[in-house]
Amino acid sequence: MIIYNTTYHVPLADARDFVIWVSQAVLPRLGQTSYVSSARLSRILSHRDDESECFALQFEVESTARLHYWLIHEGKQIDNELAKTFNNRILGFATMMEEVETIKAAN
């Protein structure tokens, strides 16, 4: 399983609009494709200051080939919409991870 994470550095003035945009425009799009599962947006608490907030948009894909296909066909469009919507005020960087082991919590 491949975990794809994009961390976004968002000016405080744009944080609320960014969360709304991701919730209304990005997460539904991720949910409509068979390539992606477990899509979620998280606020990063360890990197907060008076001028900005950080968020992580994360989802899982079955393989690097499927991720590559999604990035070319969907991811590029989302990046373009982000830049257009927020006038390049939001910075992001992506990390691709491979799941090594999962431990299920006891009930």
ABEGO torsion letter per residue (X at the ends): XBBBBBBBBBBAAAAAAAAAAAAAAAAAAAAABAABBGBBBBBBAABBBAABBBBBBBBBBABAAAAAAAAAAAAAAAAAAAAAAAGGABBBBBBBBBBABBBBBBX
